[in-house]
């Protein structure tokens, strides 16, 4: 492959290589499945450093134009499948769920998904994390990170986290439209710890709390353990039903609103700027704090509105994020943005929990952010997730009964599938498991398991797993619906 380079150009050499290969792919000169020259041969042929070629290939991979096969090199990728469906068919019943009992299945679902990893032939659609598991740069990043914090490892550190990491997170959030300083941030052991800290701070046993319906079942478990009563406000295709929300803000005077505004778990819905503004107005009118949990932010395919916290002028919103969903689950680094009078009490609670997050984990995340590797990693995940979301949507259209509806997420990891009333979900899930398909049944995502028949499907699995799993599920559903 001949790639002419202009050494006098202001454009970096690796970008010139990227542009040339990109044009060859777009023109059809390089076809899906074609192998690119090895890094060494292209470096020798263009008289550049091998790292320059690797950087060019990494950008092409992040853009979804090529992919790496371990031990074989880089190959031209197959374009995403076109979709017939352009609008979501999700149309759930609009009835609130008011209950003093919460779900208690979080442990069971978590352990079932972990157990599935022991059986590689099981297709696990229930997992809550991206299954695009690639961190080839981790050893190199980790070595640099540990070297930079070597002295700190022999001492305790600040409960709010390493200053360098908080500075990097602040820059990341500013890019997303949220004006924040390192002094507004508390680094936590994943967003799960941040959830627990915030919920225990804002509510006490016997209080009412608003949750979306369906919602992340881990929150229902925390509320249940604390003895907090839940009001489940149904989701619409645009987000939480705000008319019903105002009704229950007026009648029950809840002490907290829990919401996932971007790439909602489990539906994948992202709310509009207008929806976010109205939610803040309602919270301010009734004096009810908002806990905004955007664990999947960064996995969006298109731009999304700034977080609800960006609209907060009265310190009524606490924002949570994490790197477990976007970098690697085992890193266990999340964060909380709190302002005004709430910051110090939350920080003191964090100190009582565990002093501070692992310094090594914080340093690794900080190095990922500072080096630009995190940005490239996110771009790669977004490309892979878009391809696989489209594959799953195509498979749903081909294999699922026409009575079944689903959401059309603009990113994240999940598609929420709504089944007709009366569909026997326990039997469906049991038969699926017998055929080595594990799904997350919908009931645990509703307060007191009072929701409609549904399932949450992780679309980030391999194309082969998606095709086999969805076709098998489709055959099962056709026998019950």
C-alpha positions as CSV (number, residue, x, y, z in Angstrom):
1,X,0.0,0.0,0.0
2,X,1.5,3.4,-1.1
3,X,0.6,6.3,1.2
4,X,2.1,9.7,0.1
5,X,2.9,12.0,3.0
6,X,3.4,15.7,3.0
7,X,6.1,16.3,5.6
8,X,5.6,20.1,5.4
9,X,1.9,19.8,6.1
10,X,0.5,21.2,9.4
11,X,-1.6,18.0,9.6
12,X,0.0,15.3,11.8
13,X,1.5,12.3,9.9
14,X,-0.7,9.8,11.6
15,X,-3.8,11.7,10.5
16,X,-2.5,11.8,6.9
17,X,-2.2,8.0,7.1
18,X,-5.7,7.7,8.6
19,X,-7.2,10.0,5.9
20,X,-5.6,7.9,3.1
21,X,-6.8,4.6,4.4
22,X,-10.2,6.0,5.1
23,X,-10.6,7.2,1.5
24,X,-9.5,3.8,0.3
25,X,-12.2,2.2,2.4
26,X,-14.9,4.7,1.4
27,X,-14.1,4.3,-2.3
28,X,-14.3,0.5,-2.1
29,X,-10.6,0.0,-3.0
30,X,-10.4,-1.6,0.4
31,X,-13.3,-3.9,1.1
32,X,-14.8,-5.4,4.3
33,X,-12.5,-8.2,5.5
34,X,-9.4,-6.9,3.7
35,X,-6.3,-7.0,5.8
36,X,-4.3,-3.8,6.3
37,X,-0.5,-3.8,6.1
38,X,1.2,-4.8,9.3
39,X,2.3,-2.0,11.5
40,X,6.0,-2.8,10.8
41,X,5.6,-3.0,7.0
42,X,3.6,0.2,6.7
43,X,6.1,2.0,9.0
44,X,9.0,0.9,6.8
45,X,7.1,1.7,3.6
46,X,6.3,5.3,4.7
47,X,9.5,5.8,6.6
48,X,7.8,6.6,9.9
49,X,7.9,5.3,13.5
50,X,5.8,2.2,14.2
51,X,4.0,4.2,17.0
52,X,2.8,6.7,14.3
53,X,1.2,3.8,12.3
54,X,-0.3,2.4,15.5
55,X,-1.8,5.8,16.3
56,X,-3.4,6.0,12.8
57,X,-4.8,2.4,13.1
58,X,-6.1,3.2,16.6
59,X,-8.0,6.3,15.2
60,X,-9.5,4.2,12.4
61,X,-10.5,1.5,14.9
62,X,-12.2,4.1,17.1
63,X,-14.1,5.4,14.0
64,X,-15.3,1.8,13.3
65,X,-13.6,1.6,10.0
66,X,-11.2,-1.2,11.0
67,X,-10.9,-3.7,13.8
68,X,-8.0,-5.7,15.3
69,X,-7.8,-9.4,15.5
70,X,-5.5,-10.7,18.2
71,X,-2.3,-12.1,16.6
72,X,-3.5,-11.4,13.1
73,X,-3.4,-7.6,12.6
74,X,-6.0,-5.0,11.4
75,X,-8.9,-5.7,9.0
76,X,-11.5,-3.5,7.3
77,X,-14.8,-3.6,9.3
78,X,-18.2,-4.4,7.9
79,X,-20.5,-1.3,7.8
80,X,-23.4,-1.3,10.3
81,X,-26.7,-2.9,9.2
82,X,-29.4,-0.4,8.0
83,X,-32.5,-0.3,10.2
84,X,-36.1,-0.5,9.0
85,X,-37.4,0.8,12.3
86,X,-36.8,4.5,12.9
87,X,-39.1,5.1,15.8
88,X,-39.5,3.3,19.2
89,X,-42.6,1.2,19.7
90,X,-42.3,1.6,23.5
91,X,-45.7,2.5,24.9
92,X,-46.0,1.5,28.6
93,X,-49.0,2.0,30.8
94,X,-49.1,5.3,32.6
95,X,-49.9,4.3,36.2
96,X,-47.9,5.2,39.2
97,X,-46.8,2.4,41.7
98,X,-47.1,3.5,45.3
99,X,-45.7,0.9,47.8
100,X,-44.1,0.6,51.2
101,X,-42.3,-2.6,49.9
102,X,-39.3,-2.6,47.6
103,X,-37.7,-5.2,45.4
104,X,-35.1,-7.5,47.0
105,X,-33.6,-9.2,43.9
106,X,-30.5,-7.2,43.4
107,X,-28.3,-9.8,45.1
108,X,-29.9,-12.7,43.2
109,X,-29.6,-11.0,39.8
110,X,-26.0,-9.9,40.4
111,X,-24.9,-13.3,41.5
112,X,-26.7,-15.0,38.6
113,X,-24.8,-12.9,36.1
114,X,-21.5,-13.5,37.8
115,X,-22.2,-17.3,37.9
116,X,-22.9,-17.2,34.1
117,X,-19.3,-16.2,33.5
118,X,-18.3,-19.7,34.6
119,X,-20.1,-21.2,31.7
120,X,-18.8,-19.6,28.4
121,X,-21.5,-21.3,26.4
122,X,-24.2,-19.2,28.1
123,X,-25.3,-16.0,26.3
124,X,-25.7,-13.5,29.0
125,X,-28.1,-10.6,28.1
126,X,-28.6,-9.8,31.7
127,X,-25.1,-8.2,32.3
128,X,-25.1,-4.6,33.3
129,X,-21.7,-3.7,31.7
130,X,-20.3,-3.3,28.3
131,X,-19.1,-6.6,26.9
132,X,-16.6,-4.9,24.5
133,X,-13.7,-5.8,26.8
134,X,-10.6,-4.3,25.4
135,X,-7.9,-2.6,27.4
136,X,-4.7,-3.3,25.5
137,X,-3.1,-0.2,26.8
138,X,-3.8,-1.0,30.5
139,X,-0.4,-2.4,31.4
140,X,1.4,0.6,30.0
141,X,-1.0,3.1,31.6
142,X,-0.9,1.3,34.9
143,X,2.9,1.4,35.0
144,X,3.0,5.1,34.4
145,X,0.2,5.7,36.9
146,X,1.8,3.8,39.8
147,X,5.2,5.5,39.1
148,X,3.6,8.9,39.5
149,X,1.9,8.1,42.9
150,X,4.5,5.8,44.3
151,X,5.1,8.0,47.4
152,X,1.4,8.4,48.1
153,X,0.9,4.7,48.3
154,X,2.6,4.6,51.7
155,X,0.1,7.0,53.3
156,X,-3.6,7.6,53.5
157,X,-5.0,10.2,51.2
158,X,-7.9,12.7,51.1
159,X,-11.4,11.2,51.4
160,X,-12.5,13.3,48.4
161,X,-9.9,11.6,46.2
162,X,-6.6,12.5,44.4
163,X,-6.5,16.1,43.3
164,X,-5.1,15.2,39.9
165,X,-8.1,12.9,39.3
166,X,-10.6,15.4,40.4
167,X,-9.1,18.0,38.1
168,X,-9.3,15.6,35.2
169,X,-13.0,14.7,36.0
170,X,-13.8,18.4,36.3
171,X,-12.4,19.0,32.8
172,X,-14.4,16.1,31.5
173,X,-17.6,17.4,33.0
174,X,-17.0,20.9,31.7
175,X,-16.8,19.4,28.2
176,X,-20.2,17.9,28.9
177,X,-21.7,21.2,29.9
178,X,-21.5,21.0,33.6
179,X,-19.5,23.8,35.3
180,X,-17.7,22.2,38.2
181,X,-14.5,22.5,40.1
182,X,-12.4,19.8,41.8
183,X,-13.7,21.1,45.2
184,X,-17.2,20.0,44.2
185,X,-16.1,16.4,43.6
186,X,-16.0,13.3,45.8
187,X,-14.4,10.2,44.3
188,X,-16.2,7.0,45.3
189,X,-16.0,3.3,45.0
190,X,-18.1,3.2,41.9
191,X,-21.3,5.0,41.6
192,X,-23.0,2.4,43.7
193,X,-21.2,3.7,46.8
194,X,-22.2,7.3,45.7
195,X,-25.8,6.2,45.5
196,X,-25.8,4.7,48.9
197,X,-24.1,7.7,50.5
198,X,-26.5,10.2,48.9
199,X,-29.7,8.2,49.6
200,X,-28.7,7.7,53.3
201,X,-28.0,11.4,53.5
202,X,-31.3,12.7,51.9
203,X,-33.9,10.2,53.2
204,X,-34.6,8.3,56.4
205,X,-36.9,5.3,57.3
206,X,-40.5,6.0,56.6
207,X,-39.8,8.8,54.0
208,X,-41.2,8.7,50.5
209,X,-38.8,8.8,47.5
210,X,-39.7,9.1,43.8
211,X,-38.1,6.6,41.4
212,X,-38.6,6.2,37.7
213,X,-40.7,3.1,36.7
214,X,-38.9,1.0,35.7
215,X,-35.6,2.0,37.4
216,X,-32.2,0.6,38.4
217,X,-32.9,-2.3,40.7
218,X,-29.9,-1.5,42.9
219,X,-31.6,1.7,44.0
220,X,-34.7,-0.2,45.0
221,X,-32.5,-2.5,47.1
222,X,-30.9,0.5,48.9
223,X,-34.3,2.1,49.6
224,X,-35.7,-1.3,50.8
225,X,-32.8,-1.8,53.2
226,X,-33.2,1.7,54.6
227,X,-37.0,1.3,55.0
228,X,-37.9,4.1,52.6
229,X,-41.3,4.0,50.8
230,X,-41.2,4.3,47.0
231,X,-43.4,6.0,44.4
232,X,-42.7,4.7,40.9
233,X,-43.5,7.3,38.3
234,X,-43.9,5.6,34.9
235,X,-41.5,6.3,32.0
236,X,-42.8,7.6,28.7
237,X,-40.7,7.5,25.5
238,X,-39.6,11.0,26.5
239,X,-38.7,10.2,30.2
240,X,-40.5,10.3,33.5
241,X,-44.2,11.3,33.3
242,X,-43.9,14.8,34.7
243,X,-47.7,15.3,35.2
244,X,-47.9,12.3,37.5
245,X,-44.7,13.4,39.2
246,X,-46.2,16.8,40.1
247,X,-49.3,15.1,41.4
248,X,-47.3,12.9,43.8
249,X,-45.0,15.8,44.8
250,X,-48.1,17.6,45.9
251,X,-49.8,14.7,47.7
252,X,-46.9,12.8,49.3
253,X,-44.2,15.4,49.7
254,X,-41.3,13.0,49.0
255,X,-37.8,13.8,50.2
256,X,-35.9,12.7,47.0
257,X,-36.3,12.3,43.3
258,X,-34.0,9.6,41.7
259,X,-33.5,9.9,38.0
260,X,-31.3,8.8,35.2
261,X,-31.5,11.6,32.6
262,X,-29.0,10.2,30.0
263,X,-29.2,6.6,28.8
264,X,-31.6,5.5,31.5
265,X,-31.2,2.1,33.1
266,X,-33.0,-0.1,32.1
267,X,-34.9,1.6,29.1
268,X,-32.0,3.5,27.5
269,X,-34.1,6.7,27.2
270,X,-32.4,10.1,27.2
271,X,-34.5,13.1,28.2
272,X,-34.7,16.4,26.3
273,X,-33.5,19.7,27.5
274,X,-37.1,20.9,28.0
275,X,-37.9,17.8,30.1
276,X,-34.8,18.5,32.3
277,X,-35.8,22.1,32.8
278,X,-39.3,21.2,33.8
279,X,-38.1,18.6,36.2
280,X,-35.8,21.1,37.9
281,X,-38.7,23.6,38.2
282,X,-40.9,21.0,39.8
283,X,-38.2,20.0,42.3
284,X,-37.5,23.6,43.2
285,X,-41.3,24.4,43.6
286,X,-41.8,21.5,46.0
287,X,-38.4,21.6,47.7
288,X,-37.4,18.1,46.7
289,X,-33.8,17.2,46.0
290,X,-32.8,15.4,42.8
291,X,-30.3,12.6,42.6
292,X,-29.1,12.4,39.0
293,X,-27.3,9.1,38.3
294,X,-25.8,9.2,34.8
295,X,-23.6,6.1,35.0
296,X,-23.7,5.5,31.2
297,X,-23.0,9.0,30.1
298,X,-20.2,9.0,27.6
299,X,-21.6,6.0,25.7
300,X,-24.1,8.2,23.7
301,X,-23.9,8.0,19.9
302,X,-25.0,11.6,19.3
303,X,-24.7,14.7,21.5
304,X,-27.0,14.9,24.6
305,X,-28.1,17.8,26.7
306,X,-26.0,18.9,29.6
307,X,-26.8,17.1,32.9
308,X,-29.7,18.3,35.0
309,X,-27.1,19.5,37.5
310,X,-26.0,22.2,35.0
311,X,-29.5,23.8,35.5
312,X,-29.2,23.8,39.3
313,X,-28.9,27.2,40.8
314,X,-30.0,26.3,44.3
315,X,-27.9,23.2,45.1
316,X,-30.9,20.9,44.8
317,X,-29.2,18.4,42.4
318,X,-26.5,15.9,43.3
319,X,-24.9,14.3,40.2
320,X,-23.3,10.9,40.0
321,X,-21.0,9.3,37.4
322,X,-18.6,6.4,37.1
323,X,-15.8,4.8,35.1
324,X,-17.0,1.3,35.8
325,X,-19.4,1.4,32.9
326,X,-17.2,3.2,30.4
327,X,-13.7,2.0,31.2
328,X,-13.7,-1.3,33.1
329,X,-16.0,-2.6,35.8
330,X,-13.2,-3.8,38.1
331,X,-11.6,-0.4,38.4
332,X,-14.4,0.7,40.9
333,X,-14.0,4.4,40.5
334,X,-17.0,6.7,40.5
335,X,-17.7,10.2,41.6
336,X,-20.2,12.6,43.1
337,X,-20.8,16.3,42.3
338,X,-22.2,18.1,45.2
339,X,-22.4,21.9,45.9
340,X,-23.5,24.2,48.6
341,X,-24.3,22.9,52.1
342,X,-24.5,19.3,51.1
343,X,-20.8,18.7,50.2
344,X,-19.3,18.6,53.7
345,X,-21.8,16.1,55.2
346,X,-21.5,13.8,52.2
347,X,-17.7,14.0,52.4
348,X,-17.8,13.1,56.1
349,X,-20.0,10.1,55.4
350,X,-17.6,9.0,52.7
351,X,-14.7,9.2,55.2
352,X,-16.6,7.0,57.7
353,X,-17.3,4.4,54.9
354,X,-13.8,3.6,53.8
355,X,-11.4,6.6,54.2
356,X,-10.8,6.9,50.4
357,X,-10.8,5.0,47.1
358,X,-7.8,2.9,46.2
359,X,-5.0,5.2,45.3
360,X,-3.8,2.9,42.5
361,X,-7.3,2.7,40.9
362,X,-7.6,6.5,41.0
363,X,-4.1,7.0,39.5
364,X,-4.9,4.6,36.6
365,X,-8.1,6.5,35.8
366,X,-6.3,9.8,36.1
367,X,-3.6,8.6,33.7
368,X,-6.2,7.4,31.2
369,X,-7.9,10.8,31.2
370,X,-4.6,12.8,31.1
371,X,-3.1,10.8,28.2
372,X,-6.1,11.0,25.9
373,X,-6.5,7.2,26.0
374,X,-9.9,7.5,27.7
375,X,-11.2,9.7,24.8
376,X,-10.0,7.1,22.3
377,X,-11.4,4.3,24.3
378,X,-14.8,6.0,24.5
379,X,-14.8,6.6,20.8
380,X,-14.1,2.9,20.2
381,X,-16.9,1.8,22.6
382,X,-19.4,4.2,20.9
383,X,-18.6,2.7,17.5
384,X,-18.8,-0.9,18.7
385,X,-22.0,-0.3,20.7
386,X,-23.7,1.5,17.7
387,X,-22.9,-1.5,15.5
388,X,-24.2,-4.0,18.0
389,X,-27.3,-2.0,18.9
390,X,-28.2,-1.9,15.2
391,X,-27.5,-5.6,15.0
392,X,-29.8,-6.3,17.9
393,X,-32.6,-4.0,16.6
394,X,-32.4,-5.8,13.3
395,X,-32.6,-9.2,15.0
396,X,-35.6,-8.0,17.1
397,X,-37.4,-7.0,14.0
398,X,-36.7,-10.3,12.3
399,X,-37.3,-12.8,15.2
400,X,-39.6,-11.3,17.8
401,X,-43.5,-11.4,17.6
402,X,-45.2,-8.3,16.3
403,X,-47.0,-7.7,19.6
404,X,-43.6,-7.0,21.4
405,X,-42.4,-3.4,21.7
406,X,-38.9,-2.1,22.6
407,X,-37.0,1.2,23.1
408,X,-34.6,2.7,20.6
409,X,-31.7,3.9,22.8
410,X,-29.2,6.5,21.6
411,X,-26.3,4.8,23.3
412,X,-25.6,3.0,26.5
413,X,-25.8,-0.8,26.8
414,X,-29.5,-1.8,27.0
415,X,-32.7,-2.2,25.0
416,X,-35.9,-2.5,27.1
417,X,-38.4,-5.0,25.7
418,X,-42.0,-4.6,26.6
419,X,-44.2,-7.7,26.3
420,X,-48.0,-7.9,26.1
421,X,-50.0,-8.1,29.4
422,X,-50.2,-11.6,30.8
423,X,-47.0,-12.8,29.2
424,X,-45.6,-15.5,31.6
425,X,-42.2,-14.1,32.2
426,X,-41.0,-16.7,34.8
427,X,-41.7,-19.5,32.3
428,X,-40.1,-17.6,29.4
429,X,-37.0,-16.8,31.4
430,X,-36.7,-20.4,32.7
431,X,-37.1,-21.8,29.2
432,X,-34.5,-19.4,27.9
433,X,-32.0,-20.4,30.6
434,X,-32.6,-24.1,29.7
435,X,-31.4,-23.1,26.2
436,X,-28.4,-21.2,27.7
437,X,-29.8,-17.7,27.3
438,X,-29.8,-15.5,30.5
439,X,-32.0,-12.4,30.4
440,X,-32.9,-9.8,33.1
441,X,-36.6,-10.1,33.8
442,X,-38.4,-6.8,34.1
443,X,-40.2,-7.3,37.4
444,X,-37.2,-6.5,39.7
445,X,-36.9,-3.1,38.0
446,X,-40.3,-2.0,39.5
447,X,-41.2,-1.2,43.1
448,X,-42.6,-4.3,44.8
449,X,-42.3,-6.2,41.4
450,X,-45.6,-4.5,40.3
451,X,-44.6,-3.7,36.7
452,X,-45.7,-5.0,33.3
453,X,-44.0,-8.0,31.6
454,X,-40.6,-6.9,30.2
455,X,-37.0,-7.8,29.9
456,X,-33.7,-5.9,29.7
457,X,-31.3,-7.0,27.0
458,X,-27.6,-6.0,26.9
459,X,-26.8,-5.3,23.2
460,X,-23.0,-5.1,23.6
461,X,-22.5,-8.8,23.1
462,X,-20.7,-10.3,20.1
463,X,-22.6,-10.3,16.8
464,X,-22.8,-14.1,16.9
465,X,-24.2,-14.1,20.4
466,X,-26.8,-11.4,19.5
467,X,-28.0,-13.4,16.4
468,X,-28.2,-16.7,18.2
469,X,-29.6,-15.3,21.5
470,X,-32.3,-13.1,19.9
471,X,-33.5,-15.8,17.5
472,X,-33.7,-18.3,20.3
473,X,-35.7,-15.9,22.5
474,X,-37.9,-15.1,19.5
475,X,-38.8,-18.7,19.1
476,X,-39.6,-19.0,22.8
477,X,-41.8,-15.9,22.8
478,X,-43.8,-17.1,19.8
479,X,-44.9,-20.1,21.9
480,X,-46.1,-18.0,24.8
481,X,-47.6,-14.9,23.0
